[in-house]
Amino acid sequence: MALLFITSRYPYPLLKGDQVRAHHQIRALAKKGHEVILVTFDNGQRNPDFEKVCKAVYLIKPPSRTNIAVQLTRLAFSQKPLQLAFFQSANMSQAIERAIQDHHPHAAVLQLSRMGHYLQHLQKHNLPTLLDLIDSLAMNIDLKAKKAAFPVSALWWLEAKRLHAYELSAVAAVAAATVVSQKDKDYLKHPTIAVSPNGVRSSPLPTQPREEATLLFHGNMSYYPNVEAATFLVKQVMPIVWKTLPQCKVQLVGATPAKEILELTSENVQVTGFVEDVQPFLASATLGVYPILRATGIQNKILEAMMHGLPVITTSTVAEGIGQGCANKYFYAADRAEDIATGVLKLLENAQLRNTFAEAGRTLVLEYYTWEKAVAEIESLLGKSS
């Protein structure tokens, strides 16, 4: 099947969740014999090895600041979300039309509601389309509104309201739509939305012994929920842990660390910045600790950690995205700093308990969260619509 794949970001480097998802979906689709035609905004970072798996790649210059300002002004007086202003481009519209004329795709995948403006081109050519919302952006903005102070909260609330209506209208306009978690589906309350979880690459278990009392948090270190979580870990959880285990180390691994993250560096806290490969850290840490306080969808960092046999401690918010009944069965879950610290100490002191969580977590990921399974869902949904 020739498949048109449209994204708001070039699927490399693998810094953002949408980049990770598109990158691995495209690779898995190509491996199964599908011809993928990628149309995406150019971020200035090419990956020739990745592009080899695509039949064609159309790179579009992102909208200029002037164009974004014009679109923001126009959308402010409409009922549509302001998010759309950052991704509306005549050049993108032209590239989609050109890709359709050049390659005659059988179906399309459009990633994220923020790209909903381009549905009109796919409808014009009667292309069966899967809209991959990934997370409900409306729910994400709604969470921001609830945590912000007035008047910022009112602005976020208005944007969340507009996004919710827009996401539902976009879902109604396509053959199939997906989100990564039941939590997002429940928020949108649309019966045709399917849950298509993220995946991770299958990896063998590490063979080298793990370090003693080393905690890992990895992710994009400029993304606010990660900055908030890492700061919470170091400033509120670790002082409790250090009272009992002063030698315990924390590794904060990920690109573009924010100023707040850099300021956490100390004798016991390592901030790495960008690393080419996070696997050595996943293979050597004692625990993965991810006290993420606000989240939608599924946190891929959690799945990656469990795939590598790393026992995980996270929050009930993250647990909801993975599935009901998973908390304290496949990973340790707690929300208060005191309870997370208790979990850290309990697992560090009990190798058998660490092994139990490590084995259970890896089994869960291998059974439900591989990219091969995610791609099978795309094939199934588009097969039903064609």
Long-range contacts (C-beta under 8 A, 24 or more apart in sequence): 1-34, 1-35, 1-106, 1-107, 1-382, 2-34, 2-35, 2-37, 2-55, 2-103, 2-104, 2-105, 2-106, 3-29, 3-34, 3-35, 3-36, 3-37, 3-105, 3-106, 3-107, 3-108, 3-109, 3-382, 4-37, 4-39, 4-96, 4-99, 4-100, 4-103, 4-105, 4-107, 4-108, 4-109, 4-122, 4-127, 5-29, 5-36, 5-37, 5-38, 5-39, 5-108, 5-109, 5-111, 6-38, 6-39, 6-40, 6-96, 6-108, 6-109, 6-110, 6-111, 6-115, 6-118, 7-38, 7-39, 7-40, 7-41, 7-111, 7-112, 7-115, 8-40, 8-41, 8-87, 8-111, 8-112, 8-114, 8-115, 9-40, 9-41, 9-43, 10-40, 10-41, 10-42, 10-43, 10-45, 10-46, 10-59, 11-38, 11-40, 11-50, 12-45, 12-46, 12-47, 12-50, 13-45, 13-47, 13-255, 15-220, 15-255, 15-256, 16-220, 16-223, 17-134, 17-135, 17-198, 17-297, 17-300, 18-111, 18-112, 18-134, 20-198, 20-300, 21-111, 21-132, 21-134, 21-180, 21-198, 21-300, 22-111, 23-50, 24-199, 24-201, 24-371, 24-374, 25-109, 25-371, 25-374, 25-375, 25-378, 26-50, 26-53, 26-54, 27-53, 27-371, 28-371, 28-372, 28-374, 28-375, 29-375, 29-378, 30-54, 32-375, 32-379, 35-103, 37-99, 37-102, 37-103, 37-105, 39-92, 39-95, 39-96, 39-99, 41-87, 41-89, 41-92, 55-103, 56-99, 56-102, 56-103, 58-95, 58-98, 58-99, 60-89, 60-91, 60-92, 60-95, 61-89, 61-91, 62-89, 63-87, 63-88, 63-89, 79-162, 79-165, 80-162, 80-166, 81-137, 81-159, 81-162, 81-163, 81-166, 82-159, 82-162, 83-113, 83-114, 83-137, 83-159, 83-163, 84-114, 84-116, 84-117, 84-166, 86-114, 87-114, 87-115, 87-117, 88-117, 92-118, 93-118, 93-121, 96-121, 96-122, 97-121, 100-125, 100-127, 106-386, 107-382, 107-385, 107-386, 109-378, 109-382, 110-174, 112-137, 113-137, 113-163, 113-166, 113-167, 113-170, 116-166, 116-170, 119-170, 119-173, 119-174, 123-173, 128-175, 128-176, 128-382, 128-385, 128-386, 129-174, 129-175, 129-176, 130-174, 130-175, 130-176, 130-177, 130-178, 130-378, 130-381, 130-382, 130-385, 131-170, 131-171, 131-174, 131-176, 131-177, 131-178, 132-177, 132-178, 132-196, 133-167, 133-171, 133-177, 133-178, 133-179, 133-184, 133-188, 133-193, 134-178, 134-179, 134-180, 134-297, 135-179, 135-180, 135-181, 135-184, 135-296, 135-297, 136-164, 136-167, 136-179, 136-184, 136-187, 136-188, 136-296, 137-163, 137-167, 138-163, 138-164, 138-166, 138-167, 138-187, 138-188, 139-183, 139-184, 139-187, 139-188, 139-296, 140-296, 143-294, 143-296, 144-294, 147-294, 164-188, 175-381, 175-382, 175-384, 175-385, 175-386, 176-381, 176-382, 176-384, 176-385, 178-377, 178-378, 178-381, 179-297, 180-297, 180-298, 180-321, 181-296, 181-297, 181-298, 181-320, 181-321, 181-322, 181-323, 182-323, 182-324, 183-296, 183-297, 183-320, 183-321, 184-296, 184-297, 184-321, 194-377, 194-381, 196-374, 196-377, 196-378, 196-381, 197-298, 197-368, 197-369, 197-373, 197-374, 198-297, 198-298, 198-300, 198-303, 198-369, 198-374, 199-303, 199-369, 199-370, 199-371, 199-372, 199-373, 199-374, 200-300, 200-303, 200-304, 200-307, 200-365, 200-369, 200-370, 200-371, 201-307, 201-370, 201-371, 202-307, 202-366, 202-370, 203-279, 203-307, 203-308, 205-308, 205-309, 205-362, 206-282, 206-283, 206-284, 206-308, 206-309, 208-283, 208-284, 210-283, 210-284, 210-285, 210-286, 211-249, 211-284, 211-285, 211-286, 212-286, 213-245, 213-247, 213-248, 213-249, 213-286, 213-348, 214-248, 214-249, 214-250, 214-251, 214-284, 214-285, 214-286, 214-287, 215-248, 215-249, 215-250, 215-251, 215-285, 215-286, 215-287, 215-288, 215-289, 215-344, 216-251, 216-253, 216-281, 216-282, 216-285, 216-287, 216-288, 216-289, 216-305, 216-310, 217-250, 217-251, 217-252, 217-253, 217-288, 217-289, 217-290, 218-251, 218-252, 218-253, 218-254, 218-278, 218-281, 218-282, 218-288, 218-301, 218-304, 218-305, 219-253, 219-254, 219-290, 219-301, 220-254, 220-255, 220-256, 221-252, 221-254, 221-255, 221-256, 221-257, 221-258, 221-261, 221-271, 221-273, 222-255, 222-256, 222-257, 222-258, 225-292, 225-293, 225-294, 225-295, 226-254, 226-292, 227-258, 227-260, 227-261, 228-292, 228-293, 228-294, 229-290, 229-291, 229-292, 229-293, 230-261, 230-264, 231-260, 231-261, 231-264, 232-291, 232-293, 232-337, 233-289, 233-291, 233-340, 234-264, 234-269, 235-264, 236-337, 237-289, 237-291, 237-337, 237-340, 237-341, 237-344, 238-268, 238-269, 238-341, 240-337, 240-338, 240-341, 241-341, 241-344, 241-345, 242-268, 244-345, 245-345, 245-348, 248-344, 248-348, 250-289, 251-281, 251-285, 253-278, 253-281, 254-278, 278-304, 279-308, 282-308, 282-310, 283-308, 285-310, 286-311, 286-347, 286-348, 286-354, 287-311, 287-312, 287-313, 287-344, 287-347, 287-348, 287-354, 288-312, 288-313, 289-313, 289-314, 289-340, 289-344, 290-314, 290-315, 290-318, 291-315, 291-337, 291-340, 292-317, 292-318, 293-317, 295-321, 296-321, 297-321, 298-322, 298-369, 302-331, 303-365, 303-369, 305-361, 306-330, 306-331, 306-358, 306-361, 306-362, 306-364, 306-365, 307-362, 307-365, 307-366, 307-369, 308-362, 309-358, 309-359, 309-361, 309-362, 310-358, 310-361, 311-347, 311-353, 311-354, 311-355, 311-357, 311-358, 311-361, 312-357, 312-361, 313-340, 313-343, 313-344, 313-347, 315-340, 326-364, 329-360, 330-357, 330-360, 330-361, 330-363, 330-364, 331-357, 331-361, 332-357
